[in-house]
Amino acid sequence: MVELKSKKSLSKNKNILITGSAGFIGFHVADTLISRGFKVIGIDGMTDYYDTTLKKNRHEILKKNANFYAYEVMLNDKVSLSKIFKKYNPKIIIHLAAQAGVRYSFKNPDSYLDSNVLGTYNLLEEVKKNNVEHILIASTSSVYGANTKLPFNENDNCNLPKSFYASSKIATEAMSHSYSLLYCIPTTIFRFFTVYGPWGRPDMALFKFTSSILNNKKINVYNFGRMKRDFTFINDLVEAIFLLINKKPDKPENRVQKIKNDSISVAAPWRIVNIGNSEPIELTKFISTLENILCKKAKKKYVCLQPGDLIETYSDIKLLKSLTGFKPNTKLSDGIEQFVNWYKEYYKIK
Ligand SMILES: NC(=O)c1ccc[n+]([C@@H]2O[C@H](COP(=O)([O-])OP(=O)(O)OC[C@H]3O[C@@H](n4cnc5c(N)ncnc54)[C@H](O)[C@@H]3O)[C@@H](O)[C@H]2O)c1
């Protein structure tokens, strides 16, 4: 499925726990790790934010491999979570489970509090008790909020979130920092930038546009097309995550977070890493690339910027490059084509 170019020495004896393993990104990360011989324990609460059949189908594929152990459990179920930790003693945790999406956070903020704040807290409590070697946690470019300086750098202030989704992810980051500091837990925070690819999320632009264009329905073009996203292909994202598993932030020189021009020295083995393509694409270009691949024009409805949305996202990935030597490199048209091929096959469209 996802074919990666580089392999680094990560011990295969260590159990890896992935939360959100039936989700878009969790599925791909789990698939890659098990296909490389790692033992992966996947936890997913199968929330109904979008079509649960898609989630179940992702888990079914992973379950074909004997090295994958699936649990349909919410992180909010402390008893089950604790049993899983006792049974498998995972040394590496990749925390991807979350209530995602900017717009839905206006409709159902409770779900963000439950999953992103309480769910993460429950996980951190288990991590604290179980001698975990490295926890890697998904955050988002949305935390850059009202920042106008581009590209977004990990040291930029993130105290002006524009949506409750962003607020809940800032809370995730902050909680993990205090646990890292107090209990010396090596922690990496990923800030992902608009991830796309096969098995993608039905609430995201590429999926919605493809479905609407093929079904002759109108697509909403937000901010009249004048917005940019740093679209990141799933294979590139998985490659970056894989390489970062081995980059535990545990050395003293990594324990300094620079905030503005001040250096604040903290003892936490904790760092934030942007993972993005570092090449913002205009929404209009994104749509025309998709139209070319589908050989069909979209019916467009131009609408204003939606509350909570950023006008542009653009990742500074110097830190990712210096830690891993890797830079995302999939061309937008190649990535979209791979998505469209998967979409047509999955939904049996000729
Ligand atoms: N896809 C992107 O472009 C993108 C961008 C930035 C950040 N992220 C972050 O990356 C992570 C993965 O995103 P994704 O696109 O795969 O989303 P996704 O919705 O496909 O996957 C998340 C999974 O977590 C599960 N889940 C939610 N709450 C849970 C809980 N309390 N307990 C157990 N399982 C729970 C859901 O059932 C779902 O399968 C999320 O943390 C998301 O916020 C994604």
PDBQT file of the ligand as one rigid body, heavy atoms in Angstrom, charges set to zero:
ROOT
HETATM    1  N1  LIG A 401      -5.867  14.446   8.028  1.00  0.00    +0.000 N 
HETATM    2  C1  LIG A 401      -5.310  15.654   8.177  1.00  0.00    +0.000 C 
HETATM    3  O1  LIG A 401      -5.160  16.414   7.216  1.00  0.00    +0.000 OA
HETATM    4  C2  LIG A 401      -4.850  16.114   9.535  1.00  0.00    +0.000 A 
HETATM    5  C3  LIG A 401      -4.264  17.386   9.622  1.00  0.00    +0.000 A 
HETATM    6  C4  LIG A 401      -3.820  17.836  10.866  1.00  0.00    +0.000 A 
HETATM    7  C5  LIG A 401      -3.919  17.017  11.972  1.00  0.00    +0.000 A 
HETATM    8  N2  LIG A 401      -4.503  15.792  11.867  1.00  0.00    +0.000 N 
HETATM    9  C6  LIG A 401      -4.586  14.960  13.084  1.00  0.00    +0.000 C 
HETATM   10  O2  LIG A 401      -4.075  13.680  12.757  1.00  0.00    +0.000 OA
HETATM   11  C7  LIG A 401      -4.754  12.683  13.525  1.00  0.00    +0.000 C 
HETATM   12  C8  LIG A 401      -5.334  11.631  12.591  1.00  0.00    +0.000 C 
HETATM   13  O3  LIG A 401      -6.254  12.277  11.715  1.00  0.00    +0.000 OA
HETATM   14  P1  LIG A 401      -7.061  11.498  10.586  1.00  0.00    +0.000 P 
HETATM   15  O4  LIG A 401      -7.145  12.395   9.429  1.00  0.00    +0.000 OA
HETATM   16  O5  LIG A 401      -6.534  10.135  10.434  1.00  0.00    +0.000 OA
HETATM   17  O6  LIG A 401      -8.501  11.474  11.275  1.00  0.00    +0.000 OA
HETATM   18  P2  LIG A 401      -9.562  10.280  11.374  1.00  0.00    +0.000 P 
HETATM   19  O7  LIG A 401     -10.827  10.891  11.907  1.00  0.00    +0.000 OA
HETATM   20  O8  LIG A 401      -9.635   9.537  10.096  1.00  0.00    +0.000 OA
HETATM   21  O9  LIG A 401      -8.913   9.327  12.470  1.00  0.00    +0.000 OA
HETATM   22  C9  LIG A 401      -9.058   9.521  13.862  1.00  0.00    +0.000 C 
HETATM   23  C10 LIG A 401      -9.549   8.205  14.456  1.00  0.00    +0.000 C 
HETATM   24  O10 LIG A 401      -9.625   8.364  15.880  1.00  0.00    +0.000 OA
HETATM   25  C11 LIG A 401     -10.768   7.666  16.354  1.00  0.00    +0.000 C 
HETATM   26  N3  LIG A 401     -11.158   8.313  17.622  1.00  0.00    +0.000 N 
HETATM   27  C12 LIG A 401     -11.653   9.554  17.792  1.00  0.00    +0.000 A 
HETATM   28  N4  LIG A 401     -11.828   9.796  19.108  1.00  0.00    +0.000 NA
HETATM   29  C13 LIG A 401     -11.440   8.681  19.767  1.00  0.00    +0.000 A 
HETATM   30  C14 LIG A 401     -11.353   8.320  21.146  1.00  0.00    +0.000 A 
HETATM   31  N5  LIG A 401     -11.721   9.182  22.102  1.00  0.00    +0.000 N 
HETATM   32  N6  LIG A 401     -10.898   7.090  21.456  1.00  0.00    +0.000 NA
HETATM   33  C15 LIG A 401     -10.512   6.209  20.494  1.00  0.00    +0.000 A 
HETATM   34  N7  LIG A 401     -10.571   6.492  19.172  1.00  0.00    +0.000 NA
HETATM   35  C16 LIG A 401     -11.011   7.724  18.822  1.00  0.00    +0.000 A 
HETATM   36  C17 LIG A 401     -11.805   7.820  15.269  1.00  0.00    +0.000 C 
HETATM   37  O11 LIG A 401     -12.759   6.761  15.306  1.00  0.00    +0.000 OA
HETATM   38  C18 LIG A 401     -10.961   7.822  14.002  1.00  0.00    +0.000 C 
HETATM   39  O12 LIG A 401     -10.954   6.567  13.377  1.00  0.00    +0.000 OA
HETATM   40  C19 LIG A 401      -5.784  13.431  14.348  1.00  0.00    +0.000 C 
HETATM   41  O13 LIG A 401      -5.226  13.689  15.620  1.00  0.00    +0.000 OA
HETATM   42  C20 LIG A 401      -5.980  14.721  13.593  1.00  0.00    +0.000 C 
HETATM   43  O14 LIG A 401      -6.443  15.767  14.435  1.00  0.00    +0.000 OA
HETATM   44  C21 LIG A 401      -4.969  15.318  10.667  1.00  0.00    +0.000 A 
ENDROOT
TORSDOF 0
